Amino acid sequence: MAPKVKVVVSVDDEHVDKMSEVVKACRAAGLSVERSLESLGTITGSIESSELGKLNRVEGISNVEQSADYQLPPPQDDLQ
């Protein structure tokens, strides 16, 4: 089993009005959908790294980007 990666999926402008269909196709490609943000044309979720190719081939997807987690240092830290 490949490790899961968090992704942000951009939906092209021509498919934003069909967002529910794009989300369904993303799920079929292996994406565990966390959020569907129609107003932004994005879908967030996680997928096994070995399945990223399937997600890139979903009709209506313009870009798939792996998201990164950021942790800010505590306020009392010298970096602040």
N, C-alpha and C positions, 0 to 999 in steps of 0.2 A: 504494500500500500504506500503510495507516494504521500509526502507531507502536503497539508493543505496550505494554500496561500490566500491572503485577503486581496481582493481586487475591486477596482472601480471600473465599471463598464460604461462607456459613452454610447448613447443611442444617436444615430444620425437623424437630422432634422426631418427627413421624410417619413420616419417611423415613430416619432414621439407620440403621435396621435393613436398609434397601435401598441402602446407601451405594454398592455397586458399580454398581447401575443408575443412580444419580444421577451418578456419575463418568463413566460411559459416555455419558450424555446431555450432560454438560458438554463432553466431548471432541467430540461431534457438533456442538455449538454453536460450536466453535472454540477451546476452552480447552486450552492445553498444560499438563496437570496436573503439578505438581511433587510435591505430597504430598496424601495423603488421610488425614485424622486422624479415624477413626470415633469414638474416645472423646470427642473435642471437637465432633464434628459439623461439621467444617470441611474445606474443600478449598482448597489454594493452587495458584497457577499464573499464567500470563500469557496474554493474549488481545489481539488487535488492538482498539484503542479503538472502531473502527466496529462491532465485533461484540458489544459489551457488552449491547445490547438483547436479542440472542438468548439470552444467558446468563441474563438476568433472567427470561426466560419458561420456563426449564427447570422441570419439575414437581419439587417437593421443595425448591426453593431459597427460603429466606426472606430473604436479603440478599446483595448483592454489594458489596463495599467495595474501593476501590483502596487498596493498601498503599503505605506510604511507607518509604523507606530513610533510616536515620539513621546519622550518623557522629559518634561521640564524639571530642572533641579529645584529643590525647595527654596523658598524665598530667602532663607538665611544663608544659603550657599554663596561662596565667594564669586561665582559666575554671574550672579544676579546684579 
